[in-house]
Amino acid sequence: MKLLAALILAMLMAAPSHAQRVSFGLFGDTPYNAWERRHLPELIAEMDGEDLAFVIHDGDIKSGSSECSDAAFLDVLGAFRQSMHPLIYVPGDNEWTDCHRRSNGAYDPLERLAKLRELFFADAHALGRRKLVLERQSNDPAFTAYRENVRWEAGGVLFVGLNLPGSANNFHGAKGGGPSADYLARGKANHAWLAQAFALAGDRRLAGLLLVIQANPGFHAANAGRPATGYADFLDQLRRETMRFAGQVVLVHGDTHQHRIDQPMEDPESGAPIKNFTRVETFGSPSFGWIKASVDPANPRLFRFEPRIFAKPVFQ
């Protein structure tokens, strides 16, 4: 009997804890043009009308051909601050890695990232009118620069934000070549933050982990043994951690503007999809909308996703 009791106790300790129902919003790759900027407050107001714990923007607050000015940043920041719900923002390539382009104003990308950190990640709270305290990686003395890497817990799930943008994750830097100093240093920070997140979720026996980045890291290329430049290490770590984790894992990203919900990460030995992993790509311009996501304990996959198309712009 003692052996049976010990086995039952071990199983209970290893099993994920019960999830609790909570809903949240997902959007990104907007505003890209005047129409989207004009209707952004309405999109946010639509989410305000829902019973959401928070909303997440997964990067690209401007188009890839518009200027990376302080004014452009402040304009969108003002709209984000009007959200009734806490709003968590993960930076995208259009607002920092690509800002060296002449059409973007020929800025230094790292200077633009510093400005984003100053404006959007100024304190311990998410943006929006209702406060949500976030844990920032910058609290770690080893990674004090990375204010944008965050995590928080809700509904028995750990939510994690990582600065992993498109344009090859800034592998080449503004001057070409690579790997850039930023890519190497930020890669160490991201690796540590992701490892800590999975360890924390495991220790707390959480039912799930939801990770938000901006870039589409290229699952199909990686499955074929040809990982996209800048994402191989991340995908290797994500695969290993997911396969060890007892709960469900979701990766939310934008970047390629193709809304989809699938299971594209494969077990390298069997070639089969990894069953506890789901990818969610948010809408992107010219599609304009958001996704109502929920932690649903009744769902075997733990999460539910409901696409909400707001409107489609009509170009003259």
C-alpha positions in Angstrom: 0.0 0.0 0.0 2.8 2.4 0.8 4.3 1.8 -2.6 1.0 2.4 -4.3 0.5 5.6 -2.4 3.9 6.8 -3.3 3.2 6.1 -7.0 -0.1 8.0 -6.9 1.6 10.9 -5.2 4.4 11.0 -7.8 1.8 10.9 -10.6 -0.1 13.8 -9.1 3.0 15.8 -8.7 4.0 15.2 -12.3 0.5 15.9 -13.8 -0.4 19.5 -14.9 -2.5 21.5 -12.5 -6.1 22.3 -13.4 -6.5 25.1 -15.8 -9.1 27.9 -15.3 -11.2 29.5 -18.0 -9.8 32.8 -19.1 -10.1 34.7 -22.4 -7.7 37.1 -24.2 -7.2 38.8 -27.5 -4.5 38.4 -30.1 -3.6 40.7 -33.0 -0.7 42.1 -34.9 0.9 43.3 -38.2 -1.2 46.5 -37.9 -1.6 49.4 -38.5 0.1 49.3 -41.9 -1.7 52.2 -43.6 -4.0 55.2 -43.0 -7.2 53.1 -43.2 -5.9 50.7 -40.5 -4.6 53.5 -38.3 -8.0 55.3 -38.6 -9.9 52.1 -37.5 -7.4 50.9 -34.9 -9.3 52.5 -32.1 -12.5 50.8 -33.2 -10.7 47.4 -33.3 -9.4 48.0 -29.8 -12.9 49.1 -28.7 -14.3 45.9 -30.1 -11.9 43.9 -27.9 -12.8 46.3 -25.0 -16.4 45.1 -25.3 -15.4 41.5 -24.6 -14.7 39.9 -21.3 -10.9 39.6 -21.8 -8.1 39.3 -19.2 -5.7 41.1 -21.6 -4.8 41.5 -25.2 -1.5 40.9 -27.0 -0.1 42.6 -30.1 2.6 40.4 -31.7 4.6 43.1 -33.5 4.7 45.3 -36.6 3.0 48.5 -35.5 3.8 50.1 -38.9 4.5 49.0 -42.5 8.0 48.0 -43.7 8.2 51.1 -46.0 7.2 53.8 -43.5 9.4 56.0 -41.3 10.6 54.7 -37.9 10.2 58.1 -36.3 9.5 58.9 -32.7 6.2 60.4 -33.8 5.1 57.1 -35.4 5.9 55.2 -32.3 4.2 57.7 -30.0 1.1 57.7 -32.2 0.5 53.9 -31.9 1.6 54.0 -28.2 -1.2 56.5 -27.6 -3.8 54.1 -29.2 -2.5 51.1 -27.2 -2.8 53.1 -23.9 -6.5 53.6 -24.6 -7.2 49.9 -24.4 -9.4 49.1 -21.5 -7.7 45.8 -21.1 -4.0 45.4 -20.3 -2.1 45.3 -23.6 1.1 43.4 -24.0 3.2 44.3 -27.1 6.0 42.3 -28.6 8.3 44.2 -31.0 8.4 43.4 -34.7 11.0 43.9 -37.5 9.2 46.8 -39.1 9.9 49.0 -36.0 13.5 48.2 -35.4 15.5 45.6 -37.4 14.4 47.1 -40.8 14.7 50.8 -39.8 18.0 51.1 -41.6 16.2 51.2 -44.9 16.2 54.5 -46.6 12.4 54.5 -46.8 12.3 54.0 -43.1 14.5 57.0 -42.4 17.9 55.3 -42.4 17.9 54.9 -38.6 20.2 52.8 -36.5 18.1 49.7 -35.7 19.6 49.3 -32.2 18.9 52.9 -31.4 15.3 52.4 -32.5 15.1 49.3 -30.3 16.3 51.4 -27.4 13.6 53.9 -28.1 11.0 51.2 -28.2 12.2 50.0 -24.8 12.0 53.5 -23.4 8.5 54.2 -24.7 6.6 50.8 -24.7 8.4 49.0 -21.8 9.0 51.8 -19.4 7.8 50.1 -16.2 6.6 46.8 -14.7 3.1 47.1 -16.2 1.5 46.2 -19.4 0.0 49.0 -21.5 -3.7 49.8 -21.3 -5.9 51.4 -18.6 -6.3 48.3 -16.5 -3.0 47.4 -14.9 -1.3 44.0 -15.2 2.1 43.5 -13.6 4.6 41.7 -15.9 7.8 40.0 -14.9 10.6 41.4 -17.2 13.8 39.7 -18.0 15.6 43.0 -17.2 15.1 42.2 -13.5 17.8 39.6 -14.0 21.2 41.3 -13.5 22.6 39.2 -16.4 20.1 40.6 -18.9 19.2 44.1 -17.8 18.7 45.4 -21.4 15.9 43.0 -22.3 12.8 44.8 -20.9 10.7 43.6 -23.8 11.0 39.9 -22.8 8.1 39.3 -20.3 6.0 36.6 -18.7 2.9 36.4 -16.6 0.5 33.7 -15.4 -3.3 33.4 -16.0 -5.7 30.5 -15.9 -3.1 27.9 -15.1 -1.0 28.9 -18.2 2.3 30.8 -18.4 2.4 33.5 -21.0 5.8 34.5 -22.4 6.9 37.3 -24.8 10.2 37.1 -26.6 11.9 39.7 -28.9 12.3 37.4 -31.9 11.5 39.5 -35.0 11.4 38.9 -38.7 14.2 39.8 -41.2 16.2 36.8 -40.1 16.1 37.8 -36.4 18.6 40.6 -37.2 21.2 37.9 -37.9 22.9 40.1 -40.5 22.6 43.4 -38.7 22.2 46.7 -40.5 25.5 46.3 -42.5 25.1 42.8 -43.6 27.3 39.8 -42.9 26.5 38.1 -39.6 26.0 36.8 -37.1 25.6 40.3 -35.6 26.6 41.2 -32.1 22.9 41.9 -31.3 21.8 38.5 -32.7 24.3 36.7 -30.5 23.6 38.6 -27.3 19.9 38.6 -27.7 20.0 34.9 -28.6 21.6 34.2 -25.2 18.9 36.2 -23.5 16.1 34.6 -25.4 17.5 31.1 -24.8 17.7 31.8 -21.0 14.2 33.3 -20.9 12.6 30.4 -22.7 14.4 27.8 -20.7 13.4 29.6 -17.5 9.8 29.7 -18.7 9.5 26.0 -19.3 11.2 25.2 -16.1 8.8 27.5 -14.2 5.8 26.0 -15.9 7.0 22.5 -15.1 7.7 23.3 -11.5 4.3 24.9 -11.0 2.7 22.0 -12.9 0.9 24.5 -15.2 -1.4 23.1 -17.8 0.1 25.1 -20.7 2.6 27.6 -21.9 1.8 30.3 -24.6 4.7 31.9 -26.3 4.5 35.1 -28.4 7.1 36.2 -30.9 6.8 38.3 -34.1 8.7 36.2 -36.6 7.4 33.3 -38.6 10.4 31.0 -37.8 9.9 28.7 -40.7 8.7 25.3 -39.4 8.4 23.6 -42.8 11.9 24.5 -43.8 13.3 23.4 -40.5 11.4 20.1 -40.8 13.1 19.6 -44.1 16.5 20.2 -42.6 16.9 23.7 -44.0 16.1 26.0 -41.1 15.8 29.7 -42.0 18.7 31.9 -41.1 18.4 33.2 -37.6 15.9 30.7 -36.2 17.5 27.3 -36.0 18.7 27.5 -32.4 15.3 28.9 -31.3 13.4 26.1 -33.1 15.7 23.4 -31.7 15.2 24.7 -28.2 11.4 25.1 -28.6 11.1 21.5 -29.9 13.2 20.0 -27.1 11.4 21.9 -24.4 7.9 21.2 -25.8 8.6 17.4 -26.0 9.6 17.4 -22.4 6.7 19.5 -21.2 3.6 17.7 -19.8 1.1 20.4 -20.9 0.1 22.1 -24.1 2.4 24.6 -25.8 1.2 27.4 -28.2 3.3 29.6 -30.3 1.7 32.9 -31.4 3.3 34.9 -34.2 2.6 37.3 -37.0 5.1 38.3 -39.8 3.7 36.5 -42.9 0.2 37.8 -42.7 -1.5 34.4 -43.1 -3.9 33.6 -40.4 -3.7 29.9 -39.5 -3.9 27.4 -36.7 -2.0 24.2 -37.2 0.6 21.8 -35.8 3.7 22.3 -38.0 6.4 21.2 -35.6 7.6 17.6 -36.2 9.3 15.0 -34.1 12.7 14.8 -35.8 12.8 11.0 -35.3 9.3 10.0 -36.4 8.4 13.0 -38.6 5.0 13.1 -36.9 3.5 16.4 -35.6 4.3 17.0 -32.0 0.9 16.5 -30.4 1.1 19.0 -27.6 2.2 21.9 -29.9 0.0 24.4 -31.8 1.0 27.4 -33.9 -1.3 30.4 -34.2 -0.6 33.1 -36.7 -2.6 36.3 -36.3 -4.2 38.3 -39.0 -2.0 40.8 -40.9 -2.6 43.6 -43.3 -4.6 43.8 -45.6 -6.7 41.5 -43.4 -7.8 43.4 -40.3 -9.1 41.6 -37.3 -8.2 39.8 -34.1 -8.5 36.4 -32.5 -10.4 35.7 -29.3 -8.4 33.1 -27.5 -9.5 31.2 -24.4 -8.0 28.7 -22.0 -10.7 26.1 -22.0 -10.3 23.2 -19.5 -12.9 21.2 -21.3 -10.8 21.2 -24.5 -8.3 18.4 -24.8 -6.0 20.9 -26.6 -6.6 23.3 -23.7 -7.0 26.4 -25.9 -9.8 27.7 -28.2 -9.3 30.3 -30.9 -12.1 32.3 -32.5 -11.1 34.5 -35.5 -12.9 37.9 -35.6 -12.6 39.7 -38.9 -13.3 43.4 -38.2 -13.3 44.7 -41.8 -11.2 44.6 -45.0 -9.9 47.9 -46.3 -11.0 49.0 -49.8 -8.2 50.6 -51.7 -9.1 53.2 -54.3 
